Amino acid sequence: MGSWRNSLMATAIALIMVVAMVVDAGDDKGKDKEGCTEKLVGMATCLPYVQGQAKSPTPDCCSGLKQVLNSDMKCLCVIIQDRNDPDLGLQVNVSLALGLPSVCHATADITKCPALLHLDPKSPEAHVFYQLAKGLNETGPASAPTGSAPEPTSMSSTPGSGAEEEDPSTKPLGRLSVFYYGVGHMLNDITASCWFTYLLLFLTQIGLSPRDAAIVMLSGQVADGFATIFIGELIDRFGHFKIWHAAGSLLVAISFSSVFGGCLPCSLLHSNSSTIETLSYSMFAAIFNIGWAATQVSHMAMVNCITLNSTSRVALTSSRNAFSMVANLGLYAIALVVFGVSEAVTKENTETQYRWIAYSSITVGCCFVVIFLMGTKEPRMKINLRETSRSRIPWSYWFRKILYYQVAMVYLLTRLVLNVSQAYLAFFVIDDLQMAQSAKALIPAIIYICSFVVSVMLQEIPWNGKRLKAYYCAGGIMWIFCGISILLLPRSINSYMYAISVFIGIANALMLVTAISMQSVLIGSELGGCAFVCGSLSFLDKMSCGLALYVLQSHQGTSPKVDVNIKEYFYFSVTRYGLGLVPAVCSLVGVVVTYFMELDSTILKPLCQPLLLE
């Protein structure tokens, strides 16, 4: 250990001496380079790699390189210009040194060096930089080191040539790739839609109290929340996204029918105890949500390993959201048929209705899971990353990033908006507005049709950080006005709910697509922790939604009577708060957090090309 430290100190001193010699070479040149001495000390750990003694640069080397590039690009130009100085006393591999920014996934355009060093563009010294850049582009970038925190690479060729070598991982995806990925969450989406839309309604209709129904919902959310953290850690350690996805889907298919299939222990014990009913539904709800978590985390994390192209990542997310809308529409079509052909006169009739809805949803969802597993390949980037020794990024790395907390807050608030509003939509339509039974399927269908259309349109937009923020804020502001409208909507003009549902659908798509895409911006190309990020954010989502629904359900039916219209009285019920006030407040806070968020405004090439071209 001591000899290693001595070697490291020697290399640091050598670098400082190089810069000192450059500074002493002339007054003008010295003034330009006098700040490089301290900055280049951080790059001392790069010498074993550029001398050919190490197979890859260390994380400290890449970190020091990026610090130099961010603070003063001229310092790197100094090293390149004086690479052949005999007084250096070190043998440096020029190819490795020039390829270091690419290996560390750092942005470095060495064709800018002549201007930074005040060289004549036509001089032999400037021509050296242009030739080196051209040769580097022809050979292509090297592979990324393990343990580094990479960023998008952008190496330019000689001025005016316009030629750039693209890393295959940054090229836009084809339509089939986006399609196959998008359908992979259909089973989760159709069962989750049934979970949030009908679970509380179903449980109260079969005789459970609002508080017991909330306990069942909370047990599932808590199980889901903790499962996402645990499963995310396992995926980061061992990979195999598709295996986790298939296992989770199987567990969802087996357990979901029991959530809506009646109380199995009650039948075995010949008991109608509400306590046994609550425990039975809570147990199956927890099992269902554990499988749901495995599918969700593996599917979301896979986006970041399929491609490094930021706009293609948004395309994948938009496709996923579009098919989520298809799944929801499928559920409400099934529900519309079931509610239309059968009546829920008794408890047994009610259980039969929802059992058919559950069985039909599972059948449709499983068909799309098979399509996903057959059409989507295991991401190669994650496979290559696992082969290295330092692929996994520790949790503490993310906890030190301010952007992590901002993205987590925005995602949590967005999920609160969608899930809480979805849970109380059927209650509001039937109980508060007293619309027809078909409305509890028709109004959600309108919402998801609008969300589907918007999600498809979002796939064709080139994205950057500013645009993500703008679209999220637009969706949040739209939800604020929808929430106010719901709070003040009287029963006499309940038909206006159809118009409000159109804007809710648009706002949901804008907020959800951009909020999930912000996760990809946070992760970037740091694939060693992508599953943890998705899992931890999902944990916050599940816990917050479960607690929010539990609190709201616990106060169901206790709201005071308020006169909001001279001609009509109605309750400012928990349903109105859940569908109107809570989403509006969450949207407002989300817009504020997003406004102050700093997202990278650069986009990987291509920026102007349609995302889904083959």
C-alpha positions as CSV (number, residue, x, y, z in Angstrom):
1,M,0.0,0.0,0.0
2,G,2.9,2.4,0.8
3,S,4.7,1.8,-2.5
4,W,1.4,2.5,-4.3
5,R,1.0,5.8,-2.5
6,N,4.5,6.8,-3.3
7,S,4.0,6.0,-7.0
8,L,0.9,8.0,-7.0
9,M,2.6,10.9,-5.4
10,A,5.4,10.7,-7.9
11,T,3.1,10.7,-10.9
12,A,1.2,13.7,-9.4
13,I,4.5,15.6,-9.1
14,A,5.4,14.7,-12.6
15,L,2.2,16.2,-13.9
16,I,2.8,19.3,-11.9
17,M,6.3,19.6,-13.3
18,V,5.0,19.3,-16.9
19,V,2.6,22.2,-16.3
20,A,5.3,24.2,-14.5
21,M,7.6,23.8,-17.5
22,V,4.8,24.9,-19.8
23,V,4.1,27.9,-17.7
24,D,7.8,28.9,-17.7
25,A,8.0,28.6,-21.5
26,G,6.7,32.1,-22.0
27,D,4.8,34.9,-20.3
28,D,1.7,34.8,-22.6
29,K,1.6,31.0,-22.5
30,G,2.2,31.0,-18.8
31,K,-0.8,33.2,-18.1
32,D,-3.1,30.9,-20.0
33,K,-1.9,27.8,-18.2
34,E,-1.0,28.9,-14.7
35,G,-4.2,27.6,-13.3
36,C,-3.6,24.0,-14.5
37,T,-1.2,22.9,-11.9
38,E,-3.7,22.2,-9.1
39,K,-6.4,21.0,-11.5
40,L,-4.2,18.3,-13.0
41,V,-3.2,16.8,-9.6
42,G,-6.6,15.0,-9.6
43,M,-5.6,13.2,-12.9
44,A,-2.5,11.6,-11.3
45,T,-4.4,8.3,-11.0
46,C,-4.8,8.2,-14.8
47,L,-1.1,7.7,-15.4
48,P,-1.1,3.9,-14.9
49,Y,-3.8,3.6,-17.6
50,V,-2.3,6.0,-20.2
51,Q,1.1,4.3,-19.7
52,G,-0.5,0.9,-20.5
53,Q,0.1,-0.5,-17.0
54,A,-3.7,-0.8,-16.2
55,K,-6.5,-2.3,-18.3
56,S,-8.9,0.5,-17.4
57,P,-8.8,3.8,-15.7
58,T,-10.0,4.0,-12.1
59,P,-13.2,5.8,-11.1
60,D,-11.0,8.5,-9.4
61,C,-9.2,9.0,-12.7
62,C,-12.5,9.6,-14.6
63,S,-13.7,11.8,-11.9
64,G,-10.5,13.9,-12.0
65,L,-10.7,14.1,-15.8
66,K,-14.3,15.3,-15.8
67,Q,-13.4,17.9,-13.2
68,V,-10.6,19.2,-15.4
69,L,-12.9,19.2,-18.5
70,N,-15.6,21.1,-16.6
71,S,-13.3,23.7,-15.1
72,D,-10.8,24.3,-17.8
73,M,-10.5,22.4,-21.1
74,K,-7.2,24.1,-21.8
75,C,-5.4,22.0,-19.3
76,L,-6.1,18.8,-21.3
77,C,-4.9,20.6,-24.4
78,V,-1.7,21.4,-22.6
79,I,-1.0,17.7,-21.9
80,I,-1.8,16.8,-25.5
81,Q,0.4,19.6,-26.9
82,D,3.4,18.6,-24.8
83,R,2.8,14.8,-24.9
84,N,6.3,14.3,-26.5
85,D,8.2,16.5,-24.2
86,P,11.5,14.6,-23.4
87,D,11.7,16.3,-20.0
88,L,8.6,14.5,-18.9
89,G,10.4,11.3,-18.2
90,L,7.3,9.2,-18.6
91,Q,6.2,7.0,-21.4
92,V,2.6,7.8,-22.3
93,N,0.6,5.9,-24.9
94,V,-0.9,8.6,-27.0
95,S,-3.8,6.5,-28.2
96,L,-4.8,5.6,-24.7
97,A,-4.5,9.2,-23.6
98,L,-6.6,10.6,-26.4
99,G,-9.2,7.9,-25.9
100,L,-9.5,8.6,-22.2
101,P,-12.4,11.0,-22.4
102,S,-14.3,8.5,-24.5
103,V,-13.6,5.6,-22.1
104,C,-14.7,7.8,-19.2
105,H,-17.8,8.9,-21.1
106,A,-16.8,12.5,-20.8
107,T,-17.5,15.3,-23.3
108,A,-14.2,16.4,-24.9
109,D,-13.8,18.1,-28.3
110,I,-10.1,18.4,-28.9
111,T,-10.6,20.3,-32.1
112,K,-11.3,23.3,-29.9
113,C,-7.7,23.1,-28.5
114,P,-6.2,25.4,-31.2
115,A,-8.5,28.2,-30.2
116,L,-8.0,27.7,-26.5
117,L,-4.2,27.7,-26.9
118,H,-4.4,30.7,-29.2
119,L,-2.9,28.8,-32.2
120,D,-3.3,29.8,-35.8
121,P,-5.9,27.4,-37.2
122,K,-3.6,26.8,-40.2
123,S,-0.5,26.2,-38.2
124,P,1.2,22.8,-38.0
125,E,0.5,22.7,-34.2
126,A,-3.3,23.2,-34.8
127,H,-3.3,20.6,-37.6
128,V,-2.0,18.1,-35.1
129,F,-5.1,18.4,-33.0
130,Y,-7.4,18.0,-36.1
131,Q,-5.5,14.9,-37.2
132,L,-5.7,13.4,-33.8
133,A,-9.4,14.0,-33.6
134,K,-10.0,12.5,-37.0
135,G,-7.9,9.4,-36.2
136,L,-9.8,9.0,-32.9
137,N,-13.2,9.1,-34.6
138,E,-12.1,6.5,-37.2
139,T,-11.0,4.0,-34.5
140,G,-14.1,4.6,-32.4
141,P,-14.5,5.0,-28.6
142,A,-13.2,2.4,-26.2
143,S,-15.4,0.6,-23.7
144,A,-16.4,2.3,-20.5
145,P,-14.5,1.5,-17.3
146,T,-16.2,0.0,-14.3
147,G,-17.2,2.0,-11.4
148,S,-17.1,5.3,-13.2
149,A,-20.0,7.7,-13.4
150,P,-20.3,8.2,-17.2
151,E,-21.9,11.0,-19.1
152,P,-22.9,11.3,-22.8
153,T,-19.8,11.2,-25.0
154,S,-19.5,13.8,-27.8
155,M,-16.2,13.6,-29.9
156,S,-16.1,15.8,-32.9
157,S,-14.2,15.2,-36.1
158,T,-12.3,17.8,-38.1
159,P,-14.1,21.1,-38.7
160,G,-16.3,21.0,-41.7
161,S,-16.3,17.3,-42.2
162,G,-19.6,16.8,-40.4
163,A,-18.8,13.1,-39.9
164,E,-19.4,11.6,-36.5
165,E,-19.1,8.0,-35.4
166,E,-22.1,6.9,-33.4
167,D,-22.0,4.4,-30.6
168,P,-24.6,1.7,-31.4
169,S,-26.0,2.3,-27.9
170,T,-26.9,5.9,-28.8
171,K,-28.6,5.2,-32.1
172,P,-32.4,5.6,-32.3
173,L,-34.5,2.4,-31.8
174,G,-36.7,0.9,-34.4
175,R,-40.5,0.7,-34.2
176,L,-40.5,-3.0,-33.4
177,S,-38.1,-2.6,-30.5
178,V,-40.3,0.1,-29.0
179,F,-43.4,-1.9,-29.6
180,Y,-42.1,-5.1,-28.0
181,Y,-40.9,-3.1,-25.0
182,G,-44.1,-1.1,-24.6
183,V,-46.4,-4.2,-24.3
184,G,-44.3,-5.7,-21.6
185,H,-46.2,-3.9,-18.8
186,M,-49.7,-4.7,-20.0
187,L,-50.5,-7.3,-17.4
188,N,-49.3,-5.1,-14.6
189,D,-51.2,-2.1,-16.0
190,I,-54.6,-3.9,-16.5
191,T,-54.5,-5.5,-13.1
192,A,-53.3,-2.2,-11.4
193,S,-56.1,-0.3,-13.1
194,C,-58.6,-2.8,-11.7
195,W,-56.8,-2.6,-8.3
196,F,-57.1,1.2,-8.0
197,T,-60.4,1.6,-9.7
198,Y,-62.5,-1.2,-8.3
199,L,-60.8,-2.7,-5.2
200,L,-62.2,-0.2,-2.6
201,L,-65.6,-0.2,-4.3
202,F,-65.7,-4.0,-4.5
203,L,-64.7,-4.5,-0.8
204,T,-67.3,-2.1,0.5
205,Q,-69.9,-3.6,-1.7
206,I,-69.4,-7.1,-0.3
207,G,-69.7,-5.7,3.3
208,L,-66.3,-4.6,4.5
209,S,-66.1,-1.3,6.3
210,P,-64.2,1.6,4.6
211,R,-61.4,1.2,7.2
212,D,-61.1,-2.5,6.6
213,A,-61.0,-1.9,2.9
214,A,-58.3,0.7,3.4
215,I,-56.3,-1.9,5.4
216,V,-56.4,-4.3,2.5
217,M,-55.2,-1.6,0.1
218,L,-52.5,-0.5,2.5
219,S,-51.2,-4.1,3.0
220,G,-50.7,-4.5,-0.7
221,Q,-49.0,-1.1,-1.1
222,V,-46.6,-1.7,1.8
223,A,-45.7,-5.2,0.4
224,D,-45.1,-3.6,-3.0
225,G,-43.0,-0.8,-1.5
226,F,-40.6,-3.0,0.3
227,A,-40.5,-5.6,-2.5
228,T,-39.3,-2.9,-5.0
229,I,-36.3,-2.0,-2.8
230,F,-35.3,-5.7,-2.3
231,I,-35.9,-6.7,-5.9
232,G,-34.1,-3.6,-7.3
233,E,-31.0,-4.5,-5.3
234,L,-31.1,-8.1,-6.6
235,I,-31.5,-6.9,-10.2
236,D,-28.5,-4.5,-9.8
237,R,-26.4,-7.3,-8.4
238,F,-27.4,-10.2,-10.7
239,G,-29.2,-8.7,-13.7
240,H,-31.5,-10.9,-15.8
241,F,-34.3,-8.5,-16.3
242,K,-36.5,-10.9,-18.3
243,I,-36.3,-13.6,-15.7
244,W,-37.5,-11.2,-13.0
245,H,-40.2,-9.9,-15.3
246,A,-41.5,-13.4,-16.2
247,A,-41.4,-14.6,-12.5
248,G,-43.3,-11.5,-11.4
249,S,-45.9,-11.8,-14.2
250,L,-46.5,-15.4,-13.2
251,L,-47.1,-14.5,-9.5
252,V,-49.4,-11.7,-10.6
253,A,-51.5,-14.0,-12.8
254,I,-51.8,-16.6,-10.1
255,S,-52.7,-14.3,-7.1
256,F,-54.8,-11.5,-8.7
257,S,-57.9,-13.7,-9.2
258,S,-57.9,-14.4,-5.5
259,V,-57.9,-10.7,-4.7
260,F,-61.3,-10.4,-6.4
261,G,-62.3,-14.0,-6.1
262,G,-63.9,-14.1,-2.7
263,C,-62.7,-15.1,0.8
264,L,-61.1,-18.5,0.5
265,P,-60.3,-19.0,4.2
266,C,-63.9,-18.0,5.0
267,S,-65.2,-20.8,2.8
268,L,-62.8,-23.3,4.4
269,L,-63.6,-22.3,7.9
270,H,-67.3,-21.7,7.3
271,S,-67.0,-18.3,8.8
272,N,-68.3,-14.8,7.8
273,S,-66.0,-12.9,10.3
274,S,-65.0,-9.5,8.9
275,T,-61.6,-10.0,10.6
276,I,-60.9,-13.2,8.6
277,E,-62.2,-11.6,5.4
278,T,-59.8,-8.6,6.0
279,L,-56.8,-10.9,6.7
280,S,-57.6,-13.1,3.6
281,Y,-57.9,-10.2,1.2
282,S,-54.8,-8.5,2.7
283,M,-52.7,-11.7,2.3
284,F,-53.6,-12.1,-1.4
285,A,-53.2,-8.4,-1.9
286,A,-49.6,-8.6,-0.5
287,I,-48.7,-11.6,-2.7
288,F,-50.1,-9.9,-5.8
289,N,-48.1,-6.7,-5.2
290,I,-44.9,-8.6,-4.6
291,G,-45.2,-10.1,-8.1
292,W,-46.3,-6.7,-9.5
293,A,-43.2,-5.1,-8.0
294,A,-40.8,-7.6,-9.7
295,T,-42.4,-7.0,-13.0
296,Q,-42.5,-3.2,-12.6
297,V,-38.9,-2.7,-11.5
298,S,-37.4,-5.0,-14.1
299,H,-39.4,-3.4,-16.9
300,M,-38.6,0.2,-15.8
301,A,-34.9,-0.4,-15.2
302,M,-34.6,-2.1,-18.6
303,V,-35.1,1.2,-20.4
304,N,-31.8,2.5,-19.3
305,C,-29.9,-0.6,-20.5
306,I,-31.6,-0.9,-23.8
307,T,-30.3,2.4,-25.1
308,L,-28.3,5.4,-24.0
309,N,-30.1,7.7,-26.5
310,S,-32.1,10.1,-24.3
311,T,-34.8,10.7,-26.9
312,S,-35.2,6.9,-27.5
313,R,-35.6,6.4,-23.8
314,V,-38.5,8.8,-23.8
315,A,-39.9,6.9,-26.8
316,L,-39.8,3.7,-24.8
317,T,-41.4,5.4,-21.8
318,S,-44.1,6.9,-24.1
319,S,-44.8,3.5,-25.7
320,R,-45.0,1.9,-22.3
321,N,-47.5,4.6,-21.2
322,A,-49.5,4.3,-24.4
323,F,-50.0,0.6,-23.9
324,S,-50.8,1.3,-20.3
325,M,-53.7,3.3,-21.6
326,V,-54.6,0.4,-23.9
327,A,-54.6,-1.9,-20.9
328,N,-56.8,0.5,-19.0
329,L,-59.2,0.8,-21.9
330,G,-59.3,-2.9,-22.2
331,L,-60.2,-3.2,-18.5
332,Y,-63.1,-0.7,-18.8
333,A,-64.3,-2.4,-22.0
334,I,-64.4,-5.7,-20.1
335,A,-66.1,-4.0,-17.1
336,L,-68.7,-2.3,-19.3
337,V,-69.7,-5.7,-20.8
338,V,-69.7,-7.4,-17.4
339,F,-71.7,-4.7,-15.6
340,G,-74.1,-4.5,-18.6
341,V,-74.9,-8.3,-18.8
342,S,-75.2,-9.0,-15.1
343,E,-76.6,-7.3,-12.0
344,A,-75.0,-7.3,-8.5
345,V,-78.1,-8.0,-6.4
346,T,-76.4,-10.2,-3.8
347,K,-72.8,-10.5,-2.4
348,E,-72.3,-13.6,-4.5
349,N,-73.4,-11.7,-7.7
350,T,-70.9,-9.0,-6.9
351,E,-68.1,-11.4,-6.4
352,T,-68.9,-13.2,-9.6
353,Q,-68.9,-9.9,-11.6
354,Y,-65.4,-8.9,-10.3
355,R,-64.1,-12.5,-10.7
356,W,-65.0,-12.4,-14.4
357,I,-63.3,-9.0,-14.7
358,A,-60.2,-10.4,-13.0
359,Y,-60.0,-13.6,-15.1
360,S,-60.5,-11.6,-18.4
361,S,-57.8,-9.1,-17.4
362,I,-55.3,-11.8,-16.6
363,T,-55.9,-13.6,-19.9
364,V,-55.4,-10.4,-22.0
365,G,-52.3,-9.3,-20.0
366,C,-50.6,-12.7,-20.2
367,C,-50.9,-12.7,-24.0
368,F,-48.9,-9.4,-24.2
369,V,-46.3,-10.7,-21.6
370,V,-45.6,-13.6,-24.0
371,I,-45.1,-11.1,-26.9
372,F,-42.7,-9.0,-24.8
373,L,-40.6,-12.0,-23.7
374,M,-40.4,-13.3,-27.3
375,G,-39.7,-9.9,-29.0
376,T,-37.4,-8.2,-26.4
377,K,-33.8,-9.3,-26.0
378,E,-31.9,-9.2,-22.7
379,P,-30.1,-5.8,-22.7
380,R,-26.5,-6.3,-23.8
381,M,-25.2,-3.2,-22.0
382,K,-26.2,-4.7,-18.7
383,I,-24.6,-8.0,-19.6
384,N,-21.4,-6.4,-20.5
385,L,-21.5,-4.2,-17.3
386,R,-22.0,-7.3,-15.1
387,E,-18.8,-8.8,-16.5
388,T,-16.7,-6.1,-14.9
389,S,-15.7,-6.0,-11.3
390,R,-17.2,-2.7,-10.2
391,S,-20.4,-2.5,-12.0
392,R,-22.7,-1.8,-9.0
393,I,-23.1,1.8,-7.8
394,P,-23.6,2.1,-4.0
395,W,-26.8,3.6,-2.7
396,S,-24.9,6.4,-1.0
397,Y,-23.9,7.7,-4.5
398,W,-27.6,8.5,-5.3
399,F,-28.3,9.9,-1.9
400,R,-25.6,12.6,-2.4
401,K,-27.3,13.9,-5.6
402,I,-29.8,16.7,-5.2
403,L,-31.4,15.7,-8.5
404,Y,-32.3,12.3,-6.9
405,Y,-34.5,13.9,-4.3
406,Q,-36.1,16.3,-6.8
407,V,-36.9,13.5,-9.2
408,A,-38.2,11.3,-6.4
409,M,-40.5,14.1,-5.2
410,V,-41.9,14.7,-8.6
411,Y,-42.4,11.0,-9.3
412,L,-44.1,10.5,-5.9
413,L,-46.4,13.4,-6.4
414,T,-47.3,12.3,-9.9
415,R,-48.2,8.8,-8.7
416,L,-50.3,10.3,-5.9
417,V,-52.2,12.3,-8.5
418,L,-52.9,9.3,-10.7
419,N,-53.5,6.6,-8.2
420,V,-55.6,8.6,-5.7
421,S,-57.7,10.1,-8.4
422,Q,-58.2,6.7,-10.0
423,A,-59.2,5.1,-6.7
424,Y,-62.0,7.7,-6.1
425,L,-63.2,8.2,-9.6
426,A,-65.9,5.5,-9.5
427,F,-67.0,6.6,-6.1
428,F,-67.4,10.2,-7.3
429,V,-69.3,9.3,-10.4
430,I,-71.8,6.9,-8.7
431,D,-72.2,8.4,-5.2
432,D,-71.6,12.1,-5.5
433,L,-72.8,12.8,-9.1
434,Q,-75.3,9.9,-9.1
435,M,-74.6,9.1,-12.8
436,A,-75.6,5.9,-14.5
437,Q,-73.7,2.7,-13.6
438,S,-72.1,2.6,-17.1
439,A,-70.4,5.9,-16.3
440,K,-68.0,4.3,-13.9
441,A,-66.5,2.5,-16.9
442,L,-67.2,5.2,-19.6
443,I,-65.6,8.2,-17.9
444,P,-62.3,6.3,-17.1
445,A,-62.3,5.0,-20.7
446,I,-62.4,8.6,-21.9
447,I,-59.5,9.5,-19.7
448,Y,-57.4,6.7,-21.0
449,I,-58.3,7.3,-24.6
450,C,-57.0,10.9,-24.3
451,S,-53.9,9.7,-22.5
452,F,-53.2,7.1,-25.2
453,V,-53.4,9.7,-28.0
454,V,-51.1,12.1,-26.1
455,S,-48.6,9.3,-25.2
456,V,-48.3,8.3,-28.9
457,M,-47.7,11.9,-29.9
458,L,-45.0,12.3,-27.3
459,Q,-43.0,9.5,-28.9
460,E,-42.2,11.7,-31.9
461,I,-40.8,14.6,-30.0
462,P,-37.1,15.2,-29.6
463,W,-36.5,15.7,-25.9
464,N,-34.2,17.6,-23.6
465,G,-34.3,18.6,-20.0
466,K,-36.1,21.9,-20.6
467,R,-38.7,20.3,-22.7
468,L,-39.4,17.6,-20.0
469,K,-39.8,20.4,-17.4
470,A,-42.1,22.4,-19.7
471,Y,-44.4,19.5,-20.5
472,Y,-44.6,18.3,-16.9
473,C,-45.6,21.8,-15.7
474,A,-48.2,22.0,-18.5
475,G,-49.8,18.8,-17.3
476,G,-49.6,19.9,-13.7
477,I,-51.3,23.2,-14.3
478,M,-54.0,21.4,-16.3
479,W,-54.6,19.1,-13.4
480,I,-54.9,22.0,-10.9
481,F,-57.8,23.5,-12.9
482,C,-59.4,20.0,-13.3
483,G,-59.2,19.5,-9.5
484,I,-60.9,22.9,-8.8
485,S,-63.6,22.0,-11.3
486,I,-64.3,18.7,-9.6
487,L,-64.5,20.3,-6.1
488,L,-67.1,22.8,-7.3
489,L,-69.1,20.6,-9.7
490,P,-72.7,20.2,-8.6
491,R,-74.8,17.2,-9.3
492,S,-77.2,19.1,-11.5
493,I,-74.6,19.5,-14.3
494,N,-72.9,16.1,-13.9
495,S,-72.5,15.8,-17.6
496,Y,-69.6,18.3,-17.5
497,M,-67.6,15.4,-15.9
498,Y,-67.2,14.1,-19.5
499,A,-65.4,17.3,-20.5
500,I,-63.3,17.3,-17.4
501,S,-62.2,13.7,-18.0
502,V,-60.7,14.7,-21.4
503,F,-58.4,17.2,-19.7
504,I,-57.6,14.8,-16.9
505,G,-56.5,12.2,-19.6
506,I,-54.2,14.8,-21.3
507,A,-52.7,15.9,-18.0
508,N,-52.1,12.3,-16.8
509,A,-50.1,11.5,-19.9
510,L,-48.0,14.6,-19.8
511,M,-47.1,14.2,-16.2
512,L,-46.5,10.5,-16.1
513,V,-44.3,10.3,-19.3
514,T,-42.1,13.2,-18.3
515,A,-41.9,12.1,-14.6
516,I,-40.7,8.7,-15.6
517,S,-38.3,10.1,-18.2
518,M,-36.7,12.3,-15.5
519,Q,-35.6,9.0,-13.9
520,S,-33.7,8.2,-17.1
521,V,-32.1,11.7,-17.0
522,L,-31.1,11.0,-13.4
523,I,-29.6,7.6,-14.3
524,G,-27.9,8.7,-17.5
525,S,-25.4,6.0,-18.4
526,E,-24.8,5.0,-14.8
527,L,-26.4,1.6,-15.3
528,G,-24.9,0.0,-12.2
529,G,-27.7,1.5,-10.1
530,C,-30.6,1.8,-12.5
531,A,-32.8,-0.8,-10.8
532,F,-32.2,0.7,-7.3
533,V,-33.3,4.1,-8.5
534,C,-36.5,2.7,-10.0
535,G,-37.1,0.5,-7.0
536,S,-36.5,3.2,-4.4
537,L,-38.7,5.7,-6.2
538,S,-41.4,3.0,-6.5
539,F,-41.1,2.4,-2.8
540,L,-41.9,6.0,-2.1
541,D,-44.8,5.8,-4.5
542,K,-46.3,2.7,-3.0
543,M,-46.0,3.8,0.6
544,S,-47.3,7.3,0.1
545,C,-50.3,6.2,-2.0
546,G,-51.1,3.5,0.5
547,L,-51.0,5.9,3.4
548,A,-53.0,8.6,1.6
549,L,-55.7,6.1,0.6
550,Y,-55.8,4.7,4.2
551,V,-56.2,8.2,5.7
552,L,-58.9,9.2,3.2
553,Q,-60.9,6.0,3.6
554,S,-60.7,6.2,7.4
555,H,-62.6,9.5,7.2
556,Q,-65.1,8.3,4.6
557,G,-68.6,9.5,5.4
558,T,-67.6,12.1,8.1
559,S,-67.4,15.2,6.0
560,P,-69.8,18.1,6.8
561,K,-72.6,19.3,4.6
562,V,-71.8,22.5,2.8
563,D,-74.0,24.8,0.8
564,V,-72.0,25.7,-2.4
565,N,-75.1,26.5,-4.5
566,I,-78.2,28.3,-3.4
567,K,-80.5,25.7,-5.0
568,E,-78.7,22.6,-4.1
569,Y,-76.9,20.9,-1.1
570,F,-74.3,18.2,-1.3
571,Y,-71.4,16.8,0.7
572,F,-67.9,18.0,0.4
573,S,-67.1,14.3,0.8
574,V,-63.8,12.4,1.0
575,T,-64.5,11.4,-2.6
576,R,-64.3,15.0,-3.7
577,Y,-61.2,15.6,-1.7
578,G,-59.6,12.4,-3.1
579,L,-60.5,13.2,-6.7
580,G,-60.2,17.0,-6.7
581,L,-58.2,18.5,-3.8
582,V,-55.4,16.0,-3.3
583,P,-54.4,15.8,-7.0
584,A,-54.6,19.5,-7.4
585,V,-52.3,20.2,-4.4
586,C,-49.8,17.4,-5.5
587,S,-49.7,18.9,-9.0
588,L,-49.0,22.3,-7.7
589,V,-46.1,21.1,-5.5
590,G,-44.8,19.0,-8.4
591,V,-44.8,22.0,-10.7
592,V,-42.9,24.1,-8.2
593,V,-40.2,21.3,-7.6
594,T,-39.9,20.8,-11.4
595,Y,-39.4,24.5,-12.0
596,F,-36.3,24.6,-9.8
597,M,-34.9,21.3,-11.1
598,E,-31.7,21.4,-13.1
599,L,-31.8,18.9,-15.9
600,D,-29.2,18.4,-18.6
601,S,-30.3,20.3,-21.7
602,T,-28.1,18.4,-24.1
603,I,-29.5,15.6,-26.2
604,L,-27.6,12.8,-27.8
605,K,-27.5,12.8,-31.6
606,P,-29.8,12.5,-33.5
607,L,-31.9,15.5,-32.4
608,C,-33.9,16.2,-35.5
609,Q,-34.6,12.6,-36.6
610,P,-37.9,10.9,-35.8
611,L,-37.4,8.6,-32.9
612,L,-39.0,5.5,-34.3
613,L,-37.4,5.2,-37.7
614,E,-35.9,1.9,-38.6
